[in-house]
Amino acid sequence: MPESLEVRRKRITFRCRQRGMLETSLLLRQFAETELAALDGDGLDRFEIILDANDDELLDWIVGRKQPPATIDPGLLDLLKNFRNDS
């Protein structure tokens, strides 16, 4: 049986809290708690691709030091960047 969206959101939120770097854990946890409810199944798939990156890469993408690979949804990454700037 496939996971419900609610169960997926809880699992993803847990993944956001359990990062190796405090900065990414805090940012991703706050993002998950406020923004995941708006994402549908496809959006959650795209967000999990972002979560698969290691913390150093992810932080470089968020602060603009490096460009993410083509597999990363630029719109979702922009949402994450804008969330960081608004926080």
Phi and psi in degrees as a GROMACS rama.xvg file:
@    title "Ramachandran Plot"
@    xaxis  label "Phi"
@    yaxis  label "Psi"
@TYPE xy
-66.78  152.569  PRO-2
-67.3859  144.286  GLU-3
-73.1776  161.722  SER-4
-61.6942  -36.5027  LEU-5
-63.3959  -44.1453  GLU-6
-65.7853  -41.4339  VAL-7
-61.0506  -44.2947  ARG-8
-61.5127  -40.2213  ARG-9
-65.3563  -42.7622  LYS-10
-64.4056  -42.9782  ARG-11
-65.602  -40.8319  ILE-12
-60.2587  -41.4099  THR-13
-61.1069  -43.7684  PHE-14
-60.3899  -36.2354  ARG-15
-66.4237  -32.0281  CYS-16
-78.2064  -24.0598  ARG-17
-102.93  50.5193  GLN-18
-92.1397  167.966  ARG-19
-82.996  -23.1547  GLY-20
-114.215  129.992  MET-21
-55.6925  -43.398  LEU-22
-60.208  -45.8103  GLU-23
-71.6062  -35.8117  THR-24
-59.8846  -46.774  SER-25
-64.3334  -47.3001  LEU-26
-62.825  -49.2107  LEU-27
-67.5443  -36.5308  LEU-28
-62.3304  -47.8019  ARG-29
-63.4301  -41.717  GLN-30
-61.083  -47.6644  PHE-31
-60.7589  -43.6093  ALA-32
-66.8426  -26.167  GLU-33
-107.253  -25.976  THR-34
-112.327  -22.4674  GLU-35
-63.2671  -30.5735  LEU-36
-60.2334  -25.9804  ALA-37
-84.1422  -11.096  ALA-38
-90.4727  135.439  LEU-39
-85.6339  -172.879  ASP-40
-57.7649  -42.1625  GLY-41
-65.2481  -41.9167  ASP-42
-63.0373  -38.7219  GLY-43
-66.1848  -38.3545  LEU-44
-58.7315  -46.0675  ASP-45
-67.5483  -35.5435  ARG-46
-68.6897  -37.3497  PHE-47
-65.3917  -30.089  GLU-48
-63.3648  -40.1326  ILE-49
-63.6464  -42.5852  ILE-50
-65.5775  -21.7651  LEU-51
-71.4472  -16.2062  ASP-52
-72.8133  153.022  ALA-53
-75.6889  162.188  ASN-54
-60.5091  -39.9564  ASP-55
-62.1797  -45.5702  ASP-56
-62.0315  -48.1944  GLU-57
-59.5339  -44.7897  LEU-58
-63.6779  -40.2892  LEU-59
-60.668  -39.8734  ASP-60
-67.9123  -41.7807  TRP-61
-66.7874  -42.1272  ILE-62
-88.3705  -3.45554  VAL-63
86.4585  14.8672  GLY-64
-72.7663  -29.8947  ARG-65
-138.871  154.177  LYS-66
-85.7534  137.842  GLN-67
-75.0857  160.865  PRO-68
-68.3855  167.013  PRO-69
-64.8701  -18.0218  ALA-70
-73.8662  -12.741  THR-71
-90.7502  128.33  ILE-72
-67.8496  114.577  ASP-73
-65.2158  -33.4113  PRO-74
-66.1103  -40.8714  GLY-75
-70.1735  -38.3748  LEU-76
-65.1152  -38.5696  LEU-77
-62.9625  -38.8825  ASP-78
-60.4158  -41.6151  LEU-79
-66.464  -42.9084  LEU-80
-62.3485  -45.9729  LYS-81
-65.5208  -34.7127  ASN-82
-62.4581  -42.0979  PHE-83
-61.1808  -41.913  ARG-84
-72.1527  -29.0538  ASN-85
-84.2485  -17.9682  ASP-86
